[in-house]
Amino acid sequence: MKGTVEQDHIPVNKYELIILGMPPIHFTEVSGIEEELEAVDLPDRTRASGGNTKPVDFTAKAMMHHSLEQAALEAWYEECQDPVSPTYKKIGTLVHKSITGNRIRTYSLVGLFITKRALPDLAMENEGEAAQVEWSFSADDILPV
C-alpha cells in the first residue's frame, strides 16, 4: 500500500458528532452509518433504482457519568415521545478529522432523532470499566458537505 495511500489519513478515532441546539456531547463511539438506495425488482428479474435513499440508522455511546450530556440526551429523547414535540428532529454534523487536522470530511444528518436508549450490562466481576449509555438514532438523510 506504500505509495498508494496519501499522507495525513483520516483515522477512525478523530471525529465529532455535533447536534444543533444541543450542548457538546463527547460520544466515545459512533457506529458505521450506511446509506442505502431503494431498489425495485422488475418482472424480467433485473433491478432498478427506486430513486430515493432510505433513512439511516446508527448508534452512539456517551459516558454515563457525564451528567449534563446525559441530561440533554434524556430531554431530547422525551421530545421524541408522545406527545411528540415539533422540534424533536434536529440537524447533526459528523466531522472526520485527519491526523494533522488539515483535512476534514463532513456529513450533515438531516431529520435526526433518538429512537432508543440502551443502558449498559452490569456485572460485579467487572474490573471497573466506565459505564456508557448507547443511544440509537435515525436520520432522514445524510449529505456530504
C-alpha positions as CSV (number, residue, x, y, z in Angstrom):
1,M,0.0,0.0,0.0
2,K,3.0,2.3,0.4
3,G,2.8,5.0,-2.2
4,T,-0.9,4.5,-2.9
5,V,-2.3,5.9,0.2
6,E,-2.0,9.7,0.5
7,Q,-0.3,11.1,3.7
8,D,-2.3,12.7,6.5
9,H,-5.1,10.0,6.6
10,I,-8.4,10.3,8.5
11,P,-8.3,7.9,11.4
12,V,-11.4,6.4,13.0
13,N,-10.7,7.9,16.3
14,K,-10.7,11.6,15.3
15,Y,-14.3,12.7,14.9
16,E,-17.1,14.8,16.4
17,L,-20.8,14.4,16.2
18,I,-22.3,17.8,16.7
19,I,-26.1,18.2,17.2
20,L,-27.5,21.6,16.5
21,G,-29.3,23.0,19.6
22,M,-27.5,20.6,22.0
23,P,-24.6,21.1,24.3
24,P,-21.3,19.5,23.1
25,I,-21.6,15.7,23.7
26,H,-18.5,13.6,23.7
27,F,-19.6,10.4,22.0
28,T,-16.9,7.8,22.7
29,E,-18.1,5.5,19.8
30,V,-20.3,6.1,16.8
31,S,-21.3,3.0,14.7
32,G,-20.9,3.0,11.0
33,I,-23.6,4.8,9.0
34,E,-24.9,3.0,5.9
35,E,-26.9,4.8,3.3
36,E,-28.9,2.6,1.0
37,L,-30.6,3.4,-2.3
38,E,-34.1,2.0,-2.7
39,A,-34.3,-0.6,-5.5
40,V,-37.2,-2.4,-7.1
41,D,-37.2,-5.9,-8.6
42,L,-38.6,-5.9,-12.1
43,P,-40.5,-8.7,-13.8
44,D,-37.6,-9.5,-16.1
45,R,-35.6,-10.4,-12.9
46,T,-33.4,-7.3,-13.1
47,R,-33.3,-4.5,-10.5
48,A,-33.7,-0.8,-11.0
49,S,-33.1,2.2,-8.8
50,G,-36.1,3.5,-6.9
51,G,-34.5,6.9,-7.0
52,N,-34.6,7.6,-3.3
53,T,-32.4,6.6,-0.3
54,K,-33.8,5.0,2.8
55,P,-33.4,6.7,6.2
56,V,-30.2,6.0,8.0
57,D,-29.9,4.4,11.5
58,F,-26.8,4.3,13.7
59,T,-25.8,4.2,17.4
60,A,-23.5,6.3,19.5
61,K,-22.2,5.8,23.1
62,A,-21.7,8.5,25.7
63,M,-20.3,8.2,29.2
64,M,-23.0,7.6,31.9
65,H,-21.2,9.8,34.4
66,H,-21.2,12.9,32.1
67,S,-24.4,14.2,33.8
68,L,-25.0,17.3,31.7
69,E,-24.6,15.4,28.4
70,Q,-26.9,12.6,29.6
71,A,-29.5,15.1,30.8
72,A,-29.5,16.8,27.4
73,L,-29.9,13.4,25.6
74,E,-32.7,12.4,28.0
75,A,-34.5,15.7,27.4
76,W,-34.2,15.2,23.7
77,Y,-35.5,11.6,24.0
78,E,-38.5,13.0,25.9
79,E,-39.2,15.3,22.9
80,C,-39.4,12.3,20.7
81,Q,-42.1,10.6,22.8
82,D,-45.8,11.2,23.0
83,P,-46.8,14.0,22.7
84,V,-44.0,14.4,20.2
85,S,-42.5,17.9,20.2
86,P,-42.5,19.8,16.9
87,T,-38.7,20.3,17.4
88,Y,-37.8,16.6,18.0
89,K,-36.0,16.3,14.7
90,K,-32.6,18.1,14.7
91,I,-29.7,18.5,12.4
92,G,-26.4,16.8,13.1
93,T,-22.9,17.2,11.7
94,L,-20.5,14.4,11.6
95,V,-16.9,15.7,11.3
96,H,-14.0,13.3,10.4
97,K,-10.6,14.9,11.0
98,S,-7.2,13.9,9.6
99,I,-4.1,13.2,11.7
100,T,-2.9,16.8,11.5
101,G,-6.4,18.3,11.3
102,N,-5.7,19.8,7.9
103,R,-8.1,17.5,6.1
104,I,-11.8,17.3,7.2
105,R,-14.6,15.3,5.8
106,T,-18.1,16.4,6.9
107,Y,-21.6,14.9,6.6
108,S,-24.9,16.6,7.5
109,L,-27.5,14.4,9.2
110,V,-30.9,15.9,8.4
111,G,-34.1,15.0,10.4
112,L,-32.1,13.4,13.2
113,F,-33.8,12.0,16.3
114,I,-33.4,9.4,19.0
115,T,-35.1,6.1,18.6
116,K,-33.7,4.1,21.6
117,R,-31.7,4.3,24.8
118,A,-29.8,1.2,26.0
119,L,-28.2,1.1,29.5
120,P,-25.0,-1.0,29.8
121,D,-24.8,-4.6,31.0
122,L,-23.7,-4.7,34.7
123,A,-21.5,-7.3,36.4
124,M,-19.8,-7.5,39.8
125,E,-16.8,-9.3,38.4
126,N,-16.0,-6.4,36.0
127,E,-12.8,-4.6,36.8
128,G,-14.5,-1.2,36.9
129,E,-14.9,-0.3,33.2
130,A,-16.7,3.0,32.7
131,A,-20.4,2.7,32.1
132,Q,-21.7,4.1,28.8
133,V,-25.2,4.6,27.5
134,E,-25.9,3.6,23.9
135,W,-28.2,5.9,22.0
136,S,-29.9,4.8,18.7
137,F,-30.6,7.5,16.1
138,S,-32.4,7.8,12.9
139,A,-31.9,10.4,10.2
140,D,-34.0,11.2,7.1
141,D,-30.8,11.8,5.1
142,I,-27.0,12.0,5.2
143,L,-25.4,14.5,2.9
144,P,-21.7,15.2,2.3
145,V,-20.9,18.8,2.9
